[in-house]
Amino acid sequence: MSVLSALPFLKPVHLQSPRSSPGGQRRHTLPASEFRCLSPEDAVSVFEIEREAFISVSGDCPLHLDEIRHFLNLCPELSLGWFEEGRLVAFIIGSLWDQERLSQAALTLHKAQGSAVHIHVLAVHRTVRQQGKGSILMWRYLQYLRCLPFARRALLMCEPFLVPFYQKCGFEALGPCEVTVGDLAFVEMQHPVRGHAFMRRNSGC
């Protein structure tokens, strides 16, 4: 059984009925809204959204195109994309980490035996910002992680101005992160992934 078929949080959500042709027969249309794990084929679309979202703010991207492809090849099951009518509008990319706190190596490594999911990046397309999509996508991602038996907590690092956003998503600040990128300093945050056994028993995971 595939990860997608086993996890209800990633199954397509149809928000509108299929359109009909002039003759009254239904014709195929893409789902209005769909959540699924990303694949390496999505890397360019991911990078285009990320580049626009981050370069204007910090001058750099959390992940460059080759790094996006790297993680989507190694651990696509730790990513989540939101597609509207087939177009990517928001995404999260994560990998596994095996230490209590993030270090500089966490920026590029996937520790397959780890139990902490390091969220590298969350980004939303500029045309659909200020609609709550980032919060919704994070909520669905955390629900998804609860269905993964190896996941115990989620970790991320963010600039201080983003701390309130992630606190509203249920993350707690651990203090300054030892990771630096250029002149940027970050706050490290975590979210426990609790109740995963209960979720698996009661949600078909």
CORWO-V703404 format. One record per backbone hydrogen bond with DSSP energy under -0.5 kcal/mol. CO is the residue of the C=O (numbers start at 0). NH is the residue of the N-H. E is the energy in kcal/mol with one decimal. If there is no record, write none. Layout:
BEGIN
co = <CO:CO>
nh = <NH:NH>
e = <E:E>
END
This chain:
BEGIN
co = <1:2:3:5:6:7:11:12:12:18:20:24:30:32:33:35:38:39:41:42:43:44:45:46:47:48:49:50:51:53:53:53:54:63:63:64:65:66:67:68:69:70:74:75:75:77:79:80:80:81:81:82:82:83:86:88:89:90:91:92:92:94:95:96:96:102:103:104:104:108:109:110:114:114:115:115:116:116:117:117:120:122:124:125:127:131:132:133:134:135:136:137:138:139:140:141:143:144:146:147:151:152:153:154:155:157:158:159:161:162:163:164:165:166:171:174:180:183:185:186:187:187:188:189:190:191:194:195:196:197:198:198:199:202>
nh = <5:6:6:7:9:10:13:14:32:26:23:20:84:12:82:80:41:42:45:46:47:48:49:50:51:52:53:54:55:56:57:58:58:66:67:68:69:70:71:72:73:74:77:37:78:93:91:35:82:88:89:33:84:86:83:124:81:122:79:119:120:117:110:114:115:105:106:107:108:110:111:113:151:152:96:117:118:154:94:119:92:90:127:128:130:135:136:137:138:139:140:141:142:143:144:145:146:147:148:150:192:116:190:118:188:186:161:162:165:166:167:168:170:169:189:187:183:180:176:157:173:174:155:171:153:193:198:199:200:201:202:204:203:7>
e = <-1.5:-1.0:-0.7:-0.6:-1.5:-1.0:-0.6:-0.7:-0.9:-1.6:-2.5:-3.0:-1.4:-1.5:-3.4:-3.3:-2.2:-1.6:-2.4:-2.7:-2.2:-1.7:-2.6:-3.1:-1.6:-2.1:-2.5:-1.9:-0.6:-0.9:-3.2:-1.0:-0.8:-0.6:-2.5:-2.4:-1.9:-2.3:-2.5:-1.5:-2.1:-3.0:-1.9:-0.5:-1.7:-0.8:-2.2:-2.0:-0.6:-3.2:-1.2:-2.6:-0.5:-1.8:-2.8:-3.4:-3.0:-2.0:-2.4:-2.1:-1.3:-3.2:-2.9:-0.7:-2.0:-1.8:-1.5:-1.5:-1.7:-0.5:-1.0:-2.5:-3.1:-1.2:-2.8:-0.7:-0.8:-3.0:-1.6:-0.9:-1.8:-2.2:-1.9:-0.9:-0.5:-2.1:-2.8:-2.2:-2.3:-2.3:-2.4:-2.6:-2.1:-2.3:-2.5:-1.4:-1.7:-1.7:-0.7:-1.4:-2.8:-2.8:-2.3:-3.2:-3.0:-3.3:-2.3:-1.4:-1.9:-2.4:-1.9:-0.9:-2.5:-1.6:-2.3:-2.9:-2.2:-1.3:-2.8:-2.3:-3.6:-0.8:-2.2:-2.6:-2.9:-1.1:-2.6:-2.2:-1.9:-1.8:-1.2:-0.5:-0.6:-0.5>
END
